[in-house]
Amino acid sequence: QVQLVESGGGLVQAGGSLRLSCAASGRILSSLAMGWFRQAPGREREFVAAIMWTWSGSITRAADSVKGRFTISRDNAKNTVYLRMNNLKSEDTAVYYCAVRFAENIATMPNEYDYWGQGTQVTVSS
């Protein structure tokens, strides 16, 4: 199976920045997509951003709520995906999860992903 380990979460003031990392190990395919989701208490898991590497380059998607503030990137050599979060808001407070999808296309729904990390807490204070 695939193992995912997130890191980089913490407490930050509104307007601040954090960079989350997700290191993947195990059975990794070059065609896989990796994504970030978040879940706040009492809410369903929400898509944040995803990235997929193809022969022609990378493809990315981001939720409307984070466009212009969050940037997803991937270091294929390290099997690591990053989420740079700028201008954080209190509404961004959640547990952030990294996920892997073994498919030929990118996806934005949690049930379309196959493996998940344990999550890392991001708390934005106002």
Buried (B, 14 or more C-beta within 10 A) or exposed (E): EBEBBBBBBEEBEBEBEBEBBBBBEEEEEEEBBBBBBBBBEEEEBBBBBBBBBEEEEEEBBBBEBBEEBBBBBBEEEEBBBBBBBBEBBEEBBBBBBBBBBBBEEBBBEBEBBBBBBEBBEBBBEE
